Amino acid sequence: KEGAREIHCRLLPLINLETHPFMRYILQRRGVFTSLEERTPPGALALDAADCREISTLLRAIENDINGFPFIGDE
């Protein structure tokens, strides 16, 4: 239980960030998308440079738990 609780505590901040722009950014980091361009502007949910840095910090906290889907680059 303690191990599961520890992983949950590291994943929860990323789960809380889940929005359409966040998912597009993650897919770009994984190499699925080459661009973050969208047909419709993301509006208030758009990610800025500070958001991307925070996501990178949160991903580093779980990098040893993700071995099947590496993330490209580190913003």
C-alpha positions, 0 to 999 in steps of 0.5 A: 500500500505504501508504494502505491500511495507514493506513486499516487502522490507523484502522479496526482499533480499531473492528473490534476493538470489534464486538459486538452492542451496538456495532453497535446503537449505530452503527446508532442513530448512523446514524439506523437505530434510535431507541433502544438498547433490546433484548429481552435485556440486553447484559450484560457487553458493554453500552456505557457513556458512556466507550465511547461517547466512545471510539467517537466519537473513533475515528469522527472519525479516519475521518470523511473516509473515510466519505461515504456513511453519515454518523453523526448526533450526537456523543456 
